[in-house]
Amino acid sequence: MGSMVLLDLMGGVALLLWGLHMVHSGILRAFGPDLRILLAKALNNRFTAFAAGLGLTALLQSSTATALITSSFASEGLVSLVPALAIMLGANVGTTLIVQVLSFNIAAVAPVLFIIGLVAFRSGPRSRIKDIGRVSIGLGLMLLSLHILLDTLAPAENAPGVRIVMNAITGDPVLCIFIGAVVTWLVHSSVASVLLVMSLAYSQFISPYAAFALVLGANLGSAINPLFEGARRDDPSSYRLPLGNLVNRVIGILLVAPFLGTIAAHLHAFQPDLAKTTALFHIAFNVATALLFIGLLDGQAELLKKLLPRRARDADPARPRHLDESALETPSLALADAARETLRMGDIVEEMLRKVMAAMMTDDRVLVDQVSRMDNSVDSLDEAIKLYVTKLTRGSLDEREGQRAMEIISFAINLEHIGDIIDKNLSELATKKIKRRLQFSPEGTEELSAFHKRTLDSLRIAFGVFMSGDVNEARKLVAEKAALRNAEFAATERHLERLREGRPETIETTSLHLDVLRDLRRIHSHICSVAYTALVSAGELAADRSTESDVSALPTTIAQPTPR
């Protein structure tokens, strides 16, 4: 009998955690990028930051998720420590709201939520409505799990052995706080642990005094998780926000714990329903903590900055700057981080392309050496980005997220190929020209510079297409690819004409000139790969036809190249 009760209890808790996960993931998939933008706009002062943290956590049902998002802002220098701490005070209140709602007997709503969620989830291809259906099903599972917990605990209410064990476990308030903290840390959800405490209190397995102590422990445990997940060991300053939040919780607990008996007596007299009393204490504790610390954040922030100084940013360009491991649990944030790192990799490639041509034209050996070192950085970043996105794809991604992950990997690979062409081909050509003291003819110099400029312009357009998916810019890029191919043929014909004229500079540099044209055209082909991805996504090209032969398949708004 006891083993069946324990098994049913564990099943109810597992169902509750899965419901919370569905609510969390559904909200992030539907509104993830919008929520991050909203949070960034609300950082003007501590009060708007507090409201933003409260609202965001009320939606996500995870103060840990809010802490990770806020930590990423803080580590990037996008938000100062005072509003970041205010966000966490709001998050601590926001996570109590669903507990307050579920303290009422609304289990009958669960079937309605299941029906609504199923209809929305099966509404067709991925959409925001489908994600909201996931949220509805998650809420229904949470209500069903509470019903299971109460039904499981009811038969054991009169079992004297169970009551003796529970009294022994929960008789010491310090032990209760410790148990509540450990359970919350293990399940990564203060909502789940507080709801479990509410179920135990409702079934009168524990006293109000013990329930309140367990709730204090749940609040402590939820502040421990971000300390391990949101901070980076190589940067002490990343511990400021989670440590500040933890200190606020600990001080609040130390102030309240001595008066738990009195508080329990008064609240129980005010609200006889122990489940509602527990929920009321949970929200009252967090509101009181927020009111206490909202005005003290300046001094706390200064103290944290002194204790945990910011480490100087590593100047090594090969070291990733935006690949936050803690964001992997939130696909929309992780993909944004990976895209930013890929764009930084593109900036290095652009600089390589500028320097190698400068080295070619000015005979500067120093620039050639710099290009070689920069290619090593590009290779390292390419590996880091691919590894990061691969870790992300091991989790559950929807179709849009999976497609974006492949776009990021594809663009990173093409950038790495461009870096190799610059380092292995153009740099060697520059070195050859310097060693042999060769000089291009004035016309040849002008042709190569113009060809190089068009390649650079296309690279910048490609960055925009990669980040925005702009179809019009993608069309321009594909059209430019065909036009540049024709320009290569035209430049080659002019070069051969100068060769026939017997011009000395042209004779000396003929293979060099043609090789540079060829390599720039190869680079341009890799640049244009991002355009085909955008056009396929927009339905203007078939996935199996996204090659340069598809220029004719594009809308007539693209300027067609002039015939040779």
DAJOPE-V527577 format. One line per field, one symbol per residue. phi: phi as a letter, one per 30 degrees, with the letter a starting at -180 (. if undefined). psi: psi as a letter, one per 20 degrees, with the letter a starting at -180 (. if undefined). burial: + if it has 24 or more other C-alpha atoms within 12 Angstrom, else -. A space follows every 50 residues. Layout:
phi=???
psi=???
burial=???
//
This chain:
phi=.dddddddddddddddddddddddddddddbedddddddddccdbdddde ddddddddddhaddddddddddddddidbdddddddeddddddddddddd dddddbdddeeddddddddddcdkdeaddddddddddddddddddddddd dddedddcdddddddddddcdcdddddddddddddddhaddddddddedd dddidbdeedddddddddddddddeddcccccddbedddedddddddedd dedddcedceddddddddddbddddddddddeddddddddddceccdddd dddddddbdddeddddddddccdddddddbeddddddddddddddddddd dddddddddddchcddddddddddddddddddddddddddeddddccddd ddddddddddddddddddedddddcddddddddddchdbddedddddddd dddddddddddddddddciddddddddddddddddddddddddddddddd diddddddceddddddedddddedddededddddddddicbdecbdbddd edddeddddddddd
psi=ghhhggghghgggghghhggghgghggghgjfhhhhggghijkgrhghgg hggggghhghkohggghgghhhgghijiprhghghhghghhhhhiighgg giiqnkhiighghgggggghhkibrprhhghhhggghgghhgghhhgggg hghghjhjohgghgghhhgjhphghgggghggghhgikohgghhhggggh ghjkhqrhghghghgghghghhihghhhhiqphiohhiigghgggggggg ggghhhghjggggggghhhhohohghgghghghgghgggghgihijhggg ggghhghmqpppppioiipqiinohiihinghgghgghhghhhhhhhggg hghghhhghghilohghghggghhhhgggghggggggghgggihaoqagg ggghghgggghgghhhggggggghfhghgggggggilqpqqghgggghgg ggghggghghghgggghhkohghhghghhhgghhghhggghgghghghgh ikpghgghjghgghhggghhhgghghgihhghghhghijiqqhjjmriij hiirqiippqqqq.
burial=-------++--+++++++++++++++++++++--++--++-++-++++++ +++++++++++++++++++++++++---++++++++++++++++++++++ ++++--+--+--++-+++-++-------++++++++++++++++++++++ -++--++----+---++-+++-++-++++++++++-++++++++++++++ ++++++++++++++++++++++++++++++++---+++++++++++++++ -++--++--+--++--++----++++++++++++++++++--++--+--+ +--++--+---------+++++++++++++++++++++++++++++++++ +++++++++++-+++-++-+++++++++++++++++-++++++---++-- +--++++++++++++++++++++-++++++++++---++++--++-+++- ++-++++++++++++++-+++++++++++++++++-++--++--+--+-- ----++++++-++++++++++++++++++++++++++--++----+++-+ +-++----------
//
